[in-house]
Amino acid sequence: MLLLISHKHTVEKCPGNEGKEAMDKHYRSLQTDVASRLGIKIIAMYTAPIQHSRFIVLQTDSFEALRDYLEPLYLIGTVDIFPVSSFSERVHNLEEGVEPAPTDYYCMTCRVNFFENEMEAHKGHKYYNQKQMEEIWPHELGGEAGGG
């Protein structure tokens, strides 16, 4: 599972306040080799030093490993975990699962718009789909002859 980890701590809880050795120890605990030993793959790490925030994108299927890896962050601040996916992957999945939009019709008898799934209610009536209407009344519907 791909996760975005957001961590924030206060100025008072900043590991930098405890000196270089404490800061090195804190950051060493979050390194990729530690994550790797826990079965976690680090994709990216970012920091917003002015906001005392850190963002980690990682991949793991183990809740226990995630808990152990994030423990140093929990000790000094808050941690939010967001399951994420790549935007392009999400769009691709949506496109594959999306059905085409239903055809829009206009019933000349009832003087109403309706969709394909309502065809039975207009059986025996004179109706046109959107493309046919644009060909018949190009000026009114913005067809090739213009939208006058």
C-alpha positions in Angstrom: 0.0 0.0 0.0 1.2 3.5 -0.9 1.0 6.0 2.0 1.7 9.7 2.5 2.8 10.4 6.1 2.5 13.9 7.4 4.3 14.7 10.6 4.3 18.0 12.6 6.0 18.9 15.8 6.2 22.1 17.9 9.3 24.3 18.1 9.7 23.1 21.7 9.7 19.4 20.7 12.0 19.9 17.7 14.9 17.4 17.7 17.2 20.2 16.7 16.8 21.7 20.2 18.6 18.8 21.8 21.9 19.2 20.0 23.6 17.5 17.0 23.9 14.1 18.6 20.2 13.8 19.5 19.2 15.2 16.1 21.4 12.7 14.3 19.9 9.8 16.3 16.4 11.0 15.6 17.0 11.3 11.8 19.0 8.1 11.7 16.0 6.2 13.0 14.0 7.4 9.9 16.6 6.5 7.3 15.9 4.1 4.4 18.0 1.3 5.8 15.9 1.2 8.9 12.8 1.2 6.8 14.2 -1.5 4.6 14.9 -3.8 7.6 11.2 -3.3 8.5 10.0 -4.2 5.0 9.1 -0.6 4.2 10.1 1.1 0.9 10.7 4.8 1.1 9.6 6.6 -2.1 10.4 10.2 -1.1 11.0 12.4 2.0 10.4 16.1 2.2 10.7 18.6 5.0 9.1 22.0 5.6 11.6 23.3 8.3 9.9 26.6 9.0 6.6 24.7 9.7 8.5 21.9 11.6 6.8 19.4 9.3 7.9 16.3 7.4 6.3 14.4 4.6 7.2 10.8 3.7 5.8 8.8 0.8 6.4 5.1 1.5 5.1 1.7 0.6 4.3 -1.1 3.0 1.7 -3.8 3.7 2.5 -4.2 7.4 0.7 -2.1 10.0 3.2 -3.3 12.6 6.2 -2.2 10.6 4.6 1.2 9.9 3.9 1.7 13.6 7.5 0.8 14.5 9.0 3.0 11.8 6.9 6.0 12.8 7.4 5.7 16.5 10.1 8.4 16.7 7.7 10.8 15.0 4.8 10.0 17.4 7.0 10.7 20.4 7.6 14.3 19.4 4.4 15.3 17.5 1.5 14.4 15.4 1.4 11.9 12.6 -1.3 11.7 9.9 -1.4 8.7 7.5 -3.1 9.0 4.1 -3.5 6.0 1.8 -2.7 7.4 -1.7 -2.3 6.4 -5.3 -0.7 8.2 -8.2 -3.0 10.7 -9.9 -2.4 9.3 -13.4 -3.2 5.7 -12.1 -6.4 7.0 -10.5 -7.5 8.8 -13.7 -6.6 5.7 -15.8 -8.7 3.5 -13.5 -11.6 5.9 -13.6 -11.5 6.1 -17.4 -11.5 2.3 -17.7 -14.5 2.0 -15.4 -16.6 4.9 -16.8 -19.4 4.1 -19.1 -20.1 6.5 -21.9 -22.6 9.3 -21.2 -26.2 8.3 -22.1 -27.6 9.6 -25.3 -29.8 12.6 -24.9 -33.1 12.8 -26.8 -35.8 15.4 -27.3 -39.4 14.1 -27.7 -41.4 16.3 -30.2 -44.7 14.8 -28.9 -44.1 15.4 -25.2 -41.7 18.5 -25.6 -39.2 17.1 -23.1 -35.6 15.9 -23.0 -35.0 12.3 -22.0 -32.3 9.7 -21.9 -32.0 6.3 -23.7 -33.2 4.4 -20.6 -36.5 6.3 -20.8 -37.2 5.2 -24.4 -40.1 3.0 -23.6 -42.1 6.0 -22.3 -41.8 7.7 -25.7 -42.6 4.7 -27.8 -44.4 5.7 -31.0 -43.5 9.4 -30.5 -41.3 11.4 -32.8 -38.0 12.1 -31.1 -34.4 13.1 -32.1 -31.1 12.6 -30.5 -28.8 15.6 -29.9 -26.7 15.0 -33.1 -29.9 14.9 -35.3 -31.2 18.0 -33.7 -28.0 19.9 -34.4 -28.2 18.9 -38.1 -31.9 19.9 -38.4 -31.7 23.1 -36.4 -28.0 24.3 -36.7 -28.7 27.9 -35.9 -30.6 27.2 -32.7 -28.3 24.5 -31.4 -24.9 25.9 -32.4 -24.3 23.5 -35.3 -22.0 24.1 -38.3 -24.1 26.9 -39.7 -23.5 28.9 -36.5 -25.2 29.5 -33.2 -27.5 32.4 -34.2 
